[in-house]
Amino acid sequence: MKIKKDFTLRTVMGQNIVLAEGNNADSYGKIITLNQSAAMLWKELKDKTFETEDAADLLVEKYGIDRTQALADATYILDLMTSKSLLDR
Amino acid sequence: MKKQYIIAQNAISVSAPDGLVAWGVVEHRYSPFEASSTENPVLEIDIRVDALPESDGTMIYEPIHNDIGLVTSRASRLADGSLVIEFGHISESKPRLWMKMPSRLNRADILMAPDGDDNDGYFLSHALMIAYMLGTCHSGTLLMHSATVIHDGKAFLFQGKSGTGKSTHAALWTRHIAGAELLNDDHPVVRFTPDGVATAYGSPWSGKTDCYRNLSAPVGAFVRIVRDRENALRRLAPLQAYASLTASVFYLPFLSDELKETRHKTIERLAGTVPCCEMHCRPDRDAAITCHRSLALNR
């Protein structure tokens, strides 16, 4: 899977948010706040093709959690991103 | 002819062949901004009439047509880093206007096809707007999609998709709120003054309304217009304010990362300093009165 190109992750007023940068249609609404681990995954996986296992590996590496937990967390985060149309699967 | 203009404190120069019909059609929009200043312009625009070159750069932007539905544009990047944007009719593949800007974005060379077209003035003004937006982006200058009124020394910028009723709401203010006047009906400029005041400026780009005023005022509020059955104003939370502003600031996908960052920082600063609201409203007198009164209470 891949993170969609139309979205940018930025820190706005101290929060990690993802939004479409603009298309001059002035449509607004989609603004998604990411928690720290989701933002970390976004930064690491942006522009790459990856699998859930790669995301789990990153969670293990960065936060030292066990592999089973990491896989569950990665699945949860990526499913959430998919439901917000942020990923191409 | 060669003239200087100051639009939202940005000096630009425009040179064009004498008697160019397309420039004659739009020149009055720029006249209020004319300046005798000899200061170095941030952007030099040179318009000439000649056959348009074949595009040979890498396509980086496929057209999205604008709200009037007349112009389409596509952009490409040349080997030396300069940017080429072509403008033309949506229904025709051949462009009418060709514009090249170097990677520093401090000048725009415009070529217009020799066989005149009734809409050339429109293409030209649109190209100048985009050149201005690109050439001033580095200084935190934002071109907003908004119908804007000035009242009591403050600017109120109504935002929303085309057809939502921005202009209608602005017109209701000018009709029913004593002292309210239109600043710009489509694309005013917003930037911070050196002493940190978010300020709205009139511009030569006002959509279908002839309203090209060289006036400015500190921003009183940004107000997104949402059609509804009841008239009510609500304040947006900071992140919503940021998203709402981002949607209304003119955007081109091929801005460099550095310029995108400047744009983002300016919008974030605006969201943190100026009230941003959503006005649910009908297109009636009470909408203007409710909006005006609620904003006064919000201050």
Interface residues (C-beta under 8 A of the other chain):
Chain A: T8 R10 V12 M13 Q15 I17 L19 E21 G22 N23 N24 A25 D26 S27 Y28 G29 K30 I31 T33
Chain B: I64 N66 H145 Q159 G160 K161 S162 R224 P238 L239 Q240 Y242 A243 S244 T246 A247 S248 V249 F250 Y251 P253 K260 H264 E268 A271 G272
